[in-house]
Amino acid sequence: GTPRQTMLFSATMPKQMEELSRAYLKDPRRVQVSPPGKAADKITQSVHFIDRARKPDMLREILARDLGALTLVFSRTKHGAEKLMKDLVADGFNAASIHGNKSQGQRDRAIKAFRDGTVTILVATDVAARGIDIPGVAYVINYDLPEVPDNYVHRIGRTARAGREGEAIAFCTPDEADQLRDIQKLMKIEIPVASGRVPAFGTDKPARRPGPKQHRGPKPGAVAGEKPAANSNRRRQRRRRAA
């Protein structure tokens, strides 16, 4: 048949994807323009360390600074994206949302309105935002940090397109500290802190408490995993009767 050449362009190259390409492609060649996970040079990044309850107010403060700019806001869940969009609209912001619970037609209309500037704030999830190429996006706000570090690189890559400058802003709550650590490890950078106190990475998760049927450990003198001997129970019963 006619020879065919397949080309893949990506900001990241996960190990599984590379293994897949080697398994199914004939002598695949890899051309690396910049290190994996590296963001565009014209993206200014920053992180705000805040409590979860402060996120809505912080988002509104940032959006109010530049109301006319196209801003892409990322939420981790479909429900969270929809609720956030509705809350913003209720507060007078010009917002729309795209996520898995929206039909393809609804997503297409929201993206078109965002591209045209009819809508200036688009709240999205990772899956719904894949493939979006809108040169005019000025800000990307990570309202929730992604579980997968690679997704952060793809998210912020929605700004600073076609040689333009862009700004990527992240919110990090105490329980998202480890996710931020993994992102910085992938990108081999330390994201500048815009506000808040830097948490101690790896120590933000509360200790697990035993449930109703769990025990903290064996009683003194007992052997873990063993039940009290039957004769010891009988001795206790005899002592009670004697008393």
C-alpha positions in Angstrom: 0.0 0.0 0.0 0.9 3.7 0.0 3.3 4.6 2.8 1.7 6.7 5.5 3.4 8.9 8.0 1.6 9.6 11.4 2.7 12.5 13.5 1.8 13.2 17.1 2.4 16.6 18.8 2.1 16.8 22.6 3.2 19.0 25.5 3.9 15.8 27.5 4.8 12.2 26.7 3.6 9.8 29.4 5.5 6.5 29.7 2.4 4.5 28.7 2.0 6.5 25.5 5.6 6.1 24.5 5.4 2.3 25.1 2.2 2.1 23.0 3.9 4.0 20.1 6.8 1.6 20.2 4.5 -1.4 20.2 2.4 -0.5 17.2 4.5 1.9 15.1 7.4 0.9 12.8 10.7 2.5 13.9 9.0 5.6 15.5 11.2 8.7 15.8 11.0 11.2 18.6 11.7 14.9 18.1 12.0 16.8 21.3 11.9 20.6 21.0 11.9 21.3 24.7 12.1 19.1 27.9 8.9 17.1 28.7 6.5 19.1 30.9 8.0 22.4 30.1 5.5 25.3 29.8 5.8 28.0 27.1 8.3 30.7 28.0 5.6 33.4 27.8 3.4 31.9 30.5 3.7 33.6 33.9 2.8 31.2 36.6 1.8 31.8 40.2 0.1 29.9 43.1 -2.1 31.1 45.9 -2.1 28.9 49.1 -5.6 29.3 50.5 -8.3 27.4 52.5 -11.0 25.7 50.4 -13.6 28.1 51.7 -11.7 31.1 50.4 -11.5 29.9 46.8 -14.8 31.5 45.6 -13.9 34.9 46.9 -10.3 34.7 45.6 -11.6 33.7 42.1 -14.0 36.7 42.0 -11.2 39.1 43.1 -9.0 37.9 40.3 -11.7 37.9 37.6 -12.8 41.4 38.6 -9.3 42.8 37.8 -9.7 42.2 34.1 -13.3 41.6 33.2 -12.9 41.8 29.4 -10.1 39.1 29.2 -10.8 35.6 28.1 -10.3 33.4 31.1 -10.4 29.6 31.3 -11.2 28.2 34.8 -10.5 24.5 35.5 -12.6 22.5 38.0 -11.8 18.9 38.9 -15.4 17.6 38.6 -18.4 18.0 36.4 -20.7 19.0 39.3 -18.1 21.5 40.5 -17.7 23.1 37.1 -21.5 23.5 36.7 -22.0 24.9 40.2 -19.1 27.3 39.9 -20.4 28.6 36.5 -23.9 29.2 37.9 -22.5 31.0 41.0 -20.4 33.3 38.8 -23.4 34.1 36.5 -25.5 34.8 39.6 -22.8 37.3 40.7 -23.0 39.1 37.3 -20.0 37.4 35.6 -20.3 36.5 31.9 -19.6 32.7 32.2 -20.4 29.4 30.5 -19.3 25.8 31.2 -18.2 22.7 29.4 -18.1 19.2 31.0 -19.1 15.6 30.5 -22.8 16.2 31.4 -23.2 18.7 28.6 -24.2 17.6 25.1 -21.8 18.1 22.2 -24.0 20.8 20.9 -24.0 22.7 24.2 -20.2 22.4 24.4 -19.8 23.6 20.8 -22.0 26.7 21.5 -20.2 27.5 24.7 -16.7 27.3 23.0 -17.9 29.4 20.0 -19.3 32.1 22.4 -16.0 32.0 24.3 -14.0 32.2 21.1 -16.1 35.2 19.9 -15.8 37.0 23.2 -19.6 36.8 23.8 -18.6 34.8 26.9 -15.4 35.8 28.7 -15.2 33.1 31.4 -15.3 29.4 30.5 -15.4 26.9 33.4 -14.2 23.5 32.2 -13.1 20.0 33.2 -10.0 18.4 31.8 -11.8 16.0 29.4 -14.1 18.6 28.0 -11.3 21.1 27.4 -9.1 18.8 25.4 -8.4 20.0 21.9 -9.5 23.6 22.6 -7.3 26.0 20.6 -8.3 29.6 21.2 -5.4 32.1 20.7 -7.0 34.9 22.7 -7.0 33.2 26.2 -5.3 35.5 28.6 -5.7 33.6 31.8 -5.9 30.0 32.9 -7.0 29.5 36.5 -6.6 26.2 38.2 -9.5 26.5 40.6 -8.8 22.8 41.5 -5.4 21.3 41.0 -5.5 18.2 38.7 -4.9 14.7 40.1 -2.5 14.0 37.1 0.5 16.3 36.9 0.5 16.1 33.1 -2.9 17.7 33.0 -1.6 20.8 34.6 0.8 21.3 31.7 -2.0 20.8 29.2 -4.3 23.2 31.1 -1.9 26.1 31.2 -0.9 25.5 27.6 -4.3 26.9 26.6 -2.8 30.4 27.1 0.2 32.1 25.5 -0.8 30.7 22.1 0.7 31.8 18.8 3.4 33.9 20.5 1.1 35.7 22.9 1.7 36.2 26.6 -0.5 34.5 29.1 -0.9 34.0 32.9 -1.6 30.7 34.7 -2.9 31.1 38.3 -3.3 28.1 40.6 -5.2 27.7 43.9 -3.7 25.2 46.4 -5.5 24.1 49.5 -3.7 22.2 52.3 -5.1 18.9 50.9 -3.8 19.7 47.4 -0.2 20.3 48.5 1.1 16.9 47.4 -0.5 17.4 43.9 1.4 20.7 43.6 4.6 19.0 44.7 4.2 16.4 41.9 3.4 19.2 39.3 6.6 21.1 40.2 8.6 17.8 40.1 7.3 17.1 36.6 8.0 20.7 35.4 11.3 20.9 37.3 10.4 24.3 38.6 9.1 26.0 41.7 6.0 28.0 41.0 6.2 31.5 42.5 3.9 32.1 45.5 1.5 34.9 45.0 -0.1 34.7 48.5 -0.5 32.4 51.5 1.7 30.2 53.5 3.7 27.4 51.8 2.6 24.1 53.4 4.9 21.3 54.5 4.7 18.9 51.5 3.8 15.3 52.5 2.5 16.2 55.9 -0.9 17.8 55.0 -3.0 14.7 55.3 -4.6 14.1 58.6 -3.9 10.8 60.4 -6.5 8.1 59.7 -8.8 7.5 62.7 -9.9 4.0 63.5 -13.5 3.2 62.5 -16.1 1.8 64.8 -14.9 -1.8 64.3 -11.2 -0.9 64.3 -8.9 -1.0 67.3 -5.8 1.1 67.8 -3.8 -2.0 68.9 -3.8 -5.0 71.3 -4.3 -4.5 75.0 -1.2 -4.7 77.2 0.0 -8.3 77.5 -2.1 -9.5 74.6 -0.8 -10.8 71.2 -1.9 -8.9 68.2 -4.5 -10.8 66.1 -5.3 -13.3 68.9 -8.5 -13.6 71.0 -8.4 -13.9 74.8 -8.0 -17.5 75.9 -11.2 -19.3 76.9 -9.8 -20.3 80.3 -8.9 -16.7 81.2 -12.6 -15.7 80.5 -13.7 -18.6 82.8 -11.4 -17.4 85.6 -12.8 -13.9 85.4 -16.4 -15.3 85.6 -15.5 -17.3 88.7 -14.0 -14.3 90.4 -17.2 -12.3 89.8 -19.4 -15.0 91.3 -17.1 -15.3 94.3 -17.3 -11.5 94.9 
